[in-house]
Amino acid sequence: MADEYIHPGDIELTALEVGRDLLLLITGGVSHIGAASTAFLIGDQVEVLTSAVPHHKEHTLSEGIAHRIATALRRSVTVVMGIHYDDLTKEGIQQVVEIVNAKVEQYLLQQS
């Protein structure tokens, strides 16, 4: 899929409350599970554990997102991410990153 087919509405962020914890599913293009990152508090510090499927790159985003949300909301957060578009250029990848970050920011604003 060429870069021009990427649009913000194609990438979805779904939040599910799991007791006090939070599960975020971020998908787009051909949805799948590429990585899962769980951020949790130990005292005042936020730690992150990540599991990534080999040959997938979502962990480069999921770790930071989990850390950011756990820090902001002071709760455990698991981010499961799977976004795939065929033949993305560097610019296309950057566009996906920007869309994901905007959706995360929008989610955090809704929580305050």
N, C-alpha and C positions, 0 to 999 in steps of 0.2 A: 504494500500500500504506500503510495507516495505521500510526502509531507502535506500536500494541500488538502488531504482528506481528514486531517486531524482537526477536530473542533472541540471546544470545551464540553459540549453536551455529551460527547462520546465517552468521556472519562467520568466515572461515577465514584463518589465517596458515600458509603453506607455505614451508619453508626448503629451499634446494637449495645444497649446497656446489659451488662452481665453482673447483676448484683451491684456492688460498688465499683466494679471494673468496667472497662470499655473495650469493645472490639470494633475496629474500623476495617472495612473491606474497600480497597481501592482497585478498580479494574478499568480496562479500556481496550479498544481494538478487539483482539482475540483474547478474551478473559481466561485467566488460569491462575494457579498459585505458583508464583516465582520465589517469594520470600515471605517470612513471617518474623516480625520483631516484637518482642515484649519488653516494655519499659516498666520499671517498678521502683518504688522508693525504699531505700535502706537508710533510715534516719532522715537526714535532710538531702541526701544524695540520690540521684536517679541513675540506675544501672540499666543496661540494655543487653538482652540476649537475642541473637538472630540465628535463624535457620534459613538457608538459601538452597534452592534447587540448582544443581550443577548447570553451568552455561547460561544462567539467568543473572540479570543485573539489578533486579528490583531492590535488593538489600541496600544498594547505595542510597536509596531514598527512604526505605522503610525504617531504617535505624534512626535517622535524624528526625523523621516525623514522629515516631513513637516517643523519642526522648523529649521532643518539643511539647507534645500534648501532655505527657505525664508531668512534665515540669509546670506547665500552665495550669493544669487541672488538679494536680497533686493526687493522682490516682493511678493505678496500674492500667496500662494500655497495651493492647496487642494490635499491630497493624499487619494485615495480610494483603499483599499486593501482587497483582499480575496484570501487566499491560504489555500487549504485543502488537506491533505494526511491522509488516514486511518492509525491508529496504529503507529504513529511516536514515536520513543524513544526520550529521552532527546538529544541524539547525533544527531538524525534526525532533531529535531527542531533547534538545533544549526547550522546544515548544511544549513537549509533554511534561517536562520538569516544571515549567512555569505554570501550566494548567493545574498540575497536581498541587503545587505550593499555594496557588490561589484558592483552590478548593479547601485545603487544610486551613488557611487563614480565615476563609469564610465560615468554616465550621467553628473555629475557636471564637470568632466574634459572636456567633449565635449562642455560645455557651456563657458569655459574660453578662 
